[in-house]
Amino acid sequence: MASPVAITPRNLRFAFPAAQGRPWCGGDPIRTAFFDGMSLMFPDGERMFIESVRDTADGITDPALLAEIRNFTIQEGLHSREHSRFNEQVAASAPALVARLQAGVARRVALVGKYLKPEQRLAATVAAEHFTAVLADYILRRPGLLADADPEFTGLWLWHAIEETEHKGVAFDVLATRRKGFGGWWLRARTMLLLTLSFSFFLSLHVILLARVHGGGRLGWRRAARLIAFFWAPGGVIPGTLGAWAAFFRPGFHPWDHDNRGLIEDRRRELQRA
């Protein structure tokens, strides 16, 4: 299935303010830790996504899909670059902790590369791309999450979320050319279950540890309650993404079944004005 939107790499470089080691998201340690915790996962993860799609694209002859793969890899490479720069800001808060968390991400990505076969790595990419697309949609629908952040930080996350949405079907379509029917569904379904456990655990770990740092070295029961509410209260991250996450398991599912072209068009205009 061709993407219904143009996959457009935008080579943006954000002028991040000097690293200050304090909550950049409106002074809120919880929202700051949420975005920081995700960002620490991105550079190594996105390089793996590029490699997994490239390693399994042999035999694809559809020129439209080949063009989408090319633009997907460019977008992901640019995301990796800018999040590496953003992570320097994160490290200003707790250099030793951030180095340890980044090393853990690198080890896990290396294990995936070492022990999984190419189609299994592609299935892991498909699952992770759905996760990021669902989170991107959540962020794009809630401008208030970043409304009080520095405009350069807001621009980074807006840009990333728009482009993750644009290319959300590419890895899925590559897998669909290789594994069809029940076998393809079973591969992606079981991979998503495993990735959900892993991603949720490590993102939660990142957020909790970084929230402690941004909270002055301790979480405290008030911040702990706010952290739980951020994820679990009505309108929070988990209730706000659960339905879209679960749709992945439906036979015949495609990422563009959730057509949010209008949303990304609105936010594209906002990005262009920034």
Secondary structure, 3 states (H helix, E strand, C coil): CCCCCCCCCCCCCCCCCCCCCCCCECCCHHHHHHHHHHHCCHHHHHHHHHHHHHHCCCCCCCHHHHHHHHHHHHHHHHHHHHHHHHHHHHHCCCHHHHHHHHHHHHHHHHHHHHHCCHHHHHHHHHHHHHHHHHHHHHHHCCHHHCCCECHHHHHHHHHHHHHHHHCCCHHHHHHHHHCCHHHHHHHHHHHHHHHHHHHHHHHHHHHHHHHHHHCCCCCHHHHHHHHHHHHHCCCCHHHHHHHHHHHCCCCCCCHHHCCCHHHHHHHHHHHHHC
